[in-house]
Amino acid sequence: MNNQNHKRIIVVGAGWAGLGAAYHLSTQGYQVTLLEAGAYPGGLVAGWQTAEGRALEAGIHGFWYPYRNIFALVDHLGLKPFTDWTRSTQYSPKGVEAISPIFQNLPRLPMPLGTFAYPQFPRLPLADRLSAFPLIQAVLDFDNSDEAWRRYDGISARELFRQYNVSERLYREAFEPMLLVGLFAPGEQCSAAAALGMLYYFILAHQNDFDVVWCRGTVGEKIFQPWCDRIQASGGKLLTQRRVTDVRLDESGRANAVVCGDEVFEADAVIFAVGITGLQNIVRHSPSLRQRSEFTNVMNLGAVDVLATRIWLDRKVPIPNPSNACFGFHPTTGWTFFDLNALHDSYWDESGTVVEADFYHANQFLAMEDADILKMVQQDLTACIPAFGEAKVVDYGIVRLPKAVTHFAPGSYRYLLPSTTSVPNLFLSGDWIVNRHGSWSQEKAYVTGLEAANQVIDQFGHGTPANIIPVESDEAHVQMGRSLLRFVRALPFAQRGI
């Protein structure tokens, strides 16, 4: 469409948040320029081809049942990028620890009974599983409000589970693995508030929430490239390899340009759609942002290292389920592995096995030589499925991702930022931004991108705001329990701490 508005919007970062903001604003007539520091749009979920034509990604990303806005976007774009719903297996060095069903195919039970009853736990005793039920009080008490975040953010997830007498075995074999692949850090390094929010959104709110689909190729190829084509068809510009070094402010304190080295991009509004590490890098170089405490305080936040590996084997290895989570192999590190022959269209007819293994909180692995990483990966895979030990690696790709994903550490909430800033026309988006939607990960990044776009529309009074689908409502008994807890908390004796 023709840009009739003439308002120049600079969006920094071409992941879910940046693409979401850029696409909506370009369709509303704004002159949008999208700046991406890397060589490809997509941020951490971008895929690319090696010199030999092999596809690589910065880790495999699932799309969970509650990703209502992302699924609506994909339908709007007319894309069919996803697999069917998949089952998953959890492994430890002892073997299979849990098998998850496709929950939506089973009779729906009130939260959290379906999550408790339907998965198979070959080794975990019933008594340990029952020890999780007192934790429901904290789950009900945490309603994603600012007050709830402040109540729970000061302690670690490990402390929280101890306070509610969750058994050591249940924590070690169920909750800690969820934290390692959901918040990318061990429980003692995760905020209890973040743990409650993540667990509720992905697992506990509704029975179907843990169901997941996967992209049938790289997300960059299947979703981001056609999405970028639509942005450009709407009049938006996409420029890669543009690393922001400053935001220029006018005398009134409004942003009027984004600086990338020697290039200056004039702006009527700016949206940052970058991760914590990206924003920290901008602040370090920006004289204007370094003068504002909200941005310098972001330096107190952290990020977690990720290692993504993809290996091609000389033979087919039978893998019971296409997605698998693993714990107990390395202290403080969780990992996942995926059967790409089952998930990616391009590998269905491959003569050998193609498997992705991604490691989270992988600090100790990034400095290792490729050969040592490959040896470790094959040993770990063999501990899960012995047939991996008989196969030979014929090709591989290793992607080291230092400080790649948000670290929701205890006490970090005070430094997280909302979408609005002290610069009136500078807005923020990303999976670490404080909002009240309730989503997490890719869905939250996309939602905050739409929220930032709506902030621009509200400021200039031009265009139709993006429709943001809310998370599914709490079940009736959850709403009742939360109302009761709020009532008790408001009583005088509760306020006095009695």
Secondary structure, 3 states (H helix, E strand, C coil): CCCCCCCEEEEECCCHHHHHHHHHHHHCCCEEEEECCCCCCCHHHCEEECCCCCEEECCCCEEECCCHHHHHHHHHHCCCCECCCECEEEEECCEEEEEECCHHHCCCCCCCHHHHHCCECCCCCHHHHHCCHHHHHHHHHCCCCHHHHHHHCCCEHHHHHHHCCCCHHHHHHHHHHHHHHHCCCCHHHCEHHHHHHHHHHHHHCCHHHHCEEEECCCHHHHHHHHHHHHHHHCCCEEECCCCCCEEEECCCCCEEEEEECCEEEECCEEEECCCHHHHHHHHHHCCCHHHCHHHHHHHHCEEEEEEEEEEEECCCCCCCCCEEEEEEEECCEEEEEEEHHHHCHHHCCCCCCEEEEEEECCHHHCCCCHHHHHHHHHHHHHHHCHHHHHCCEEEEEEEEEEEEEEECCCCCHHHCCCCECCCCCEEECCCCCCCCCCCCHHHHHHHHHHHHHHHHHHHHCCCCCCCCCCCCCCCHHHHHHHHHHHHHHHCHHHHCCC
